């Protein structure tokens, strides 16, 4: 029997952009929640803010209330639609978050509010309606004041007391305005919350900030006679998280969070989340919380802007879930997986995702992919460690440690390798492959649905007997005087292969 173990964190601006006015009524808002009922979704995290709120806030500016009336007229079509639809809901007397929270309770889903702690979309456009007056008027509070760099330097620095007070005001409003089961502090939107070089001192400041939030939640719990829980989202690796000043380990030890969510940033899903390392470092304290591993919708082999991106289809999501759950996560967390995002998946695929990727039982019996990606957010001064692209030359092998979860009991396992280059040279390229030091037989090239950057897609058969639980080592070799540029690597496990054959 499967369990409801899936957390969906939803940036609700997508609802306001993708839905039309005739859907923005009580029945339409309720129907949006209903698609998550009777699936593996146990928690729906609703995001009501960027730099502005998606409801009529008393402490922050709302998206549709602009100090410059012409700003929205100069904005993108999506931003105008977003603001106009929020205004329409307000005029109709509907607070979408109150409606959604009530509907979640009716449908047996746990509703939470997720706060983006340091949102900096559109900071390269000073006229954007997304930007708050607070951010505009206080450049001295930014992480690196006066910097021409992008979002990293434009984030607010939480070492400034007014920044912390500003954030606490919205969290307090969340707690008192809505009957949610909990509030999630999304420190991964965005993760650079302390000025460079001051992360050690910043860690202590953020620890005390989290202590204040827990105190607020306990007081609210007493007032309403029902517990208000706290979650936090932090970088995927515990040591790297500390390097950002985000000490999830300490927060758990102090009893400051009920759910700790570890994820990548946004550039790519991470197929190598070290959930067991978190458990080891937490020790007995791990039993006090839910430890959750999460993913983004995108998949890339190296960093933006040079790498093109794919997306996590249903097979990739099964692979992610298999690794996350096998390594000790209590739940799987999905971020930016929107309904109606048909450039990534159909409605049918979206429904399958909600019914499959929250439980090991429902991913291990179906085809899944385990892709070599990269760590997409690093603290200042930590070098990038991309495995791809890799220029393969004789005699040195290209080596890739790929976590695949439980040892496959049957079916077929293949290694897939994407090469980039001139088609004439690629046609004659010959690579040998091994898995766990055992030779793998070459299969015919894959010619449909090539990954990003790939001009030729090779495939190799891996004998089931050589596969191991956990990590498996894939190696690639080229002949003397030959070379190849490897741009994509994955292991695909198909437990249904023998049946289909």
N, C-alpha and C positions, 0 to 999 in steps of 0.2 A: 504493500500500500504506500503510495507516495505521500509526501508531506508538503504543507504550505510553507516553503522556506525561501521565497523570493521577495526581495525588496526592490521596488521600482521607484527611483528618484526622478521626478518629472518636473522639468522646467515648464511651468504652466503657460509661459508666453506662447508656446507652440499651440496650445488650445485656442488662445485668443486670435492667433494668426490663421490657423488652419480651419477654423469653424466659421460658418456664415451666420449672419444675424438671426435667421429663423431657427438656428440651433442654440442660440444664446438665451435660453429661457430655463425655467426650473426643470422641465422634462429633459431638455438637452444636456444640462449639466449633470443630472442624475444618470443619464444614459452613458455619459463618458466614464463614470466610475463603474457602471455595471459590466463593462467589458473585462474588468479585472476580477470580477466575482467568479467563483467556481473554477479558479485556476490555481496555480501554485503560488500566487501572490499573497503573501501574508501581511506585508506592510506597503502602504502607498505614501511616499514622502512627497509632499506638495511644496513647490518652491514659489513663494509669493513676492520675491524681490530680486532685483539686480541692484543698480544704484538708486532706483526708485521702486515703489511698491505697485503691486497689481490690485490693490484695494484702496479704499479711501482712508489712509493712515492719518493718525493724529500726531505722529512724531517724525515721519519721513514724508518726502514729496511722493505723490502718486505719479504714475506714468503719464496720465492724461492731463495733469495740472502743470503747465509750463509757465515760467516767469516771462518768457518771450512767446506771445501768442502765435508768432509766425514760424516758430521753430519746427513744429510738426509739419507745416506745409512744405518745408524744405527737406524733410526727412525722406528716407526710403519708403517704398510702398509698404513693406512689411512693418516698419515702425509705426507708420500712420494707421495701418489696420489694427495693430496691437492696441494703440492708445484709443482709437475710436471705438473699438469693441469693448474695452474696459469702461469707457464713458457710457456706452449703451447699457451695459449691465448695471452700472450705478444708477442710471436714470430709471431702469426697470425695478429698482429696489432690491437687487440681487447681489449678495456678497458670494462670489463663487466658492471661496474657501470654506465658508460656513456651510454651504450646500454640500460640497464634496465631503467634508468631515462627517456631517450627519449621515450622508448616504453610505460612506464607508462603514460606519457603525452598524447600519441596517444590514449591510451585506457581509459582515464578519471579517472585514479588512481593518487593520490597525492604521488609522490616519495620523501622520506626523507632519509637522511643518519644517521645511529645510531652509535655513538661512544661508545665502551666499555671503560669506564673511567679508570679502574684499573684491568686489566685482569691478572689472576694468574693461569690459567690452567698449569699443568705440572711443577710447581715450585719445586715439590719433585724430579724431574729428571733434574739435572743440565746440562745434555747433550741434552735436548730436543730442537728440531729446532723451537719450538714455542716461546722460550724465547728470548728477545731482548738483545743486547749488553748493552743498558742503564741499564736494570734491573740487568744484570750479574755484571757489573762493579761498581755498586753503592749500595752495601749492606747497606751503612749508610743511604740511603734514605728510607729503608723499615720501615714498621710500627713498628716492634720490631726487630731491628738489632740483628743478632746472634741467634734468637729464633729457636728451632728445631720444633716448632709447624707448622701446616699446613697453608692453604691459608690465613687465617685471619692475621697472623703475617707477611706473605710474601708480602702483598700488599704495594704499595708505599704510603708514608705519604705526603699528599698534603700540609702539613705545610711547606715543603721545597720548596723554590722558584724555584729551577731548575726542580722539578717535575711538578709544575704548568706550567712553561714555555714550557716544553717538551710536555705536553698535549695540550696547546694552539696552538702550531705549527701545530699539526695534524688537529685540529678544523679549523684553518685558511686555511689549504690546502683544506679541505672538501668544505669550503665556496667558494673558488676561482676556484677550479678545476672543480666543477660539478654544473649543473643547477638544483639542487634539490629545492624542495619547502621549506625544513627546515632541521635543524640538531637537533638530539635528543641526549642528554647527559645521557647515561645509567649508573647511579650511583649504580645500583644494580648488575653490573658486574665489581667489586664486592663491597659490601656495606661498608666495613671497611676501610675507607679512611684517618682516623686520628688515631694517636697512642693512646693506651688506657689511659683514664683519662684526655685527653686533648680535648674532644669533644666540650666543650663549646667554647674554643678559636678557635677550628677548624671550628665551625659553622660560625664564623665571617669571617674566611679566605675563606671558600667556598662561602659565600654570595658575597664577593668581586670578587671571581673567576667568578661567574655567572654574575656579573655586567660587567666584562670585556668581557665575551662572548656575552652578549647582545649588547654592544658597537660595537664589531666586526661585528655582524649581521646587525646592523643598517647602518654601513658604507658600507657594501657589498650591502645592499638593495638599497642605494642611487646610488652606482656605476652601478648596473645592471638595475635599474629602475623597480624592482619588489621585493616585500617584501620577505625576508628570515626569516622564523619563527624559534622559539626555543622551544623544548620540553625537559622535564627532567623526569626521572623515579626514584622514591623514595620508601622507605618501606611503607607497607600498612597502618600503624597507624600514625597519625600526631605527637603524642608525642614520639613514638618510633623513628620516622624519625629524630626528633630533637636530640634524644639521640645518633644518628650516626653522628651528625653534618650536616644533610641534611634537611634544613629548608624550605620545599616546601611552607609553608604558607607565609613566608617572601618573597620568590622569586616571588610569585604571587602578593603580596602587592606592591612590588617594580616594577612590570611590567617587570620582567626578563624572563618570560616564557609565551608561548601561549598555550601550552598543558602541563598539569601536570598528570603524569601517576603513579598510586599507585598500587603496586603489591607485592606478596611474593618474596622470593629470588629464590630458585630452588628446595628445598627439597620436597615441596608439594604445590599444589594449595590451596588457602585460600577461603573457602566458606562463610566467615564472614567478608568481606571487609567493613569497616565502612564509606561508601561513604557519608552518611548523616552527620557524624561528621566532615569530611573535609569541606563540604558545610557550616555547622554551624560555624566553626572556620574561614573560609574565608569570611563569610558574603557577603556583596555586591560585594566584589572583585571576587567572584566565577563567576559572569556574564562576567568577562573580559577574561576568558579562557575556554578551553575545559577541563573538569575534567574526567579522564579516569580511569576505573578499569580494572586490568589485571590479567592474570593467567599463570601458568606454566602447562606443559603437565603431570606432575606427581601428584599422590595423595597418601598421607601416613597419618596414624593416629598418629604417633609420629616420633621422629627424627632418621635420619641416624647416625651411621651405624646399630643400633639395629632393626630398622623397615624395613620390606620389602615394596616395592613400587608397587602400581598399576598405572594405567594411567587414564587420563580423557577421557572416551569414549564419544560418542555423547550425551548420556543422562546426563552425569555429566557436560558436557559443557553447555547444556541447563540450568541445575540447576545453574551453576555459572553465566551465563548471566542473568538469571531471577533475581537473587539476586543483581548483580551489577547494572543493569538498573533500577530495582525497587527502589533501595536505592539512586538514584540520579545521577548516572554516565551519561555522555553525550555519551560515546562510550565504547566498549569492546576492549581489547587489548590482543592479543595472542602472547606468547613468546615461542620459541622452538617448535612450531607446524610445523614440516617440511613435505613437500610432500615426497613421496617414503620412509617414515619411517614405513614400513609395520609391524614391531614388535608392533606398537601401533595401527595402523588403516589402512584400505584398501584405495585405491584410491577413491572408491565410498563414503566411510565415510568422507574422507578429503573434497570432493566436497560438501557433505551435510553440513559439518561444516561451510564452507565458505558462504553457502547460508542460514544458519539458525540462527547462534548464535550472530548476531549483532543487533537483533531487538526483543523486547518483543513479538510482534505479532507472530513471527515465532518460539518462544520457548514455549509459554504458552499453545499452543494447542497440544503439543506432550509430550511423557513421559520424565520425568526429575528426576535427583537424586540430593539430598542435603546431602553431606558427612561431618562427623565430622573429621576435620583435625587439624592442629596445626600451630602456628606462627613459621616460619622456620628461622628467623633471628632476633636476639635481641641485643641491645647495651650491652657493657660490664657491668657486675654487675646486669643485669636484670634477675631475676629467670625465668626458664622455667615453663610453666603452662600447661603441657599436660593433657588432660582429659583421654587419653587412653595410655596404657592399664589400665583397672580398675578392681581391685579385688573386686567383689561384695559379700558382706556378710550381713547376717541378723542382724538387721532390717533396715539398712540404704539403701536408694535407690541410684542408679546411675542416675545422672541427666544431661541432655544434652539440651542446648538451640540451636535450629537449625533454621536458617533464611531460609524461603521458598518463600519469595516474596508475590505476591497477594494471597488472600484467594481463594482456588480452588472452581470453580463454579459447578463442576461435576466430574465424574470419580471415581477413587479410590486412596486412600492414604494408604501406608503401612510403618510400621517401620521395618527395617531390622537390625539384631544384630548378629555379628560374635563372636563365643566363641572359645577359644583355650584351649586345654587340652587333657587328656587321653580319648580315644574314649569310653571306658567303662563307665567312669564317666559322660561324656557328654551325653551319650544316656539316662541317667536318670535325667539329669538336667531339672528343671522346673522353668521358670521365668515368672513373671507377669509383664505386661506393662501398662503404662498409658500415655495418651497424654493430656496435659493441665488439668490434674487431673481427666480425664475420662478413665475408663477401656477400654482396647483394646483386642479384641478377638484374640487368637492364631490361626495361619494358619499353614498348613503343612510346614515342613522345606524346604528350598531351597537347592537343591542338585547339581545344575550346576553352574559353574563359581563362585567359592568361593573367597572372598576377601583375601588379604594377611594374613597369620597367622591363618586363620579360619579353624577349624575342624568341626564345626557345625554352620549352618546359619539359624537363627530363623527369622520368619516373623509374624507381627501382623497387623490386620486390624484396621485402625483408622477411626471412623465415620466422615464423612465430616462436620457434624454440629459442631464438636469441634475444627476444624482447624481455625486458626486466620491469619490475615494479618501480615507479618513480622515474628517475632520469635514464635516458638512453642516449648513447653517443653516436651521432652520425658523422662520418668522415668522407671526404671527397678528395680524389687524386686525379692529376692529369699526367699525360705522357711527357717524356723528356722533350724539351724545346717547345712545349705547348703551354698555353695559358688560357684562362677563362675568367670572366667577371661574373661572380655569383651575386644575384640580387634578391633571391627569395629562397627560403628553405622551410619545409614543413614535413611533419609526419602525419599521415592520414590512416586512421584505423576504421575498418569497416567490418563489424562483427556479423553483418548480414551476408557477407560475400558468398559463403558456402551455400547458403539457402538460395541466393539469387542464381548461383552457378548451376 
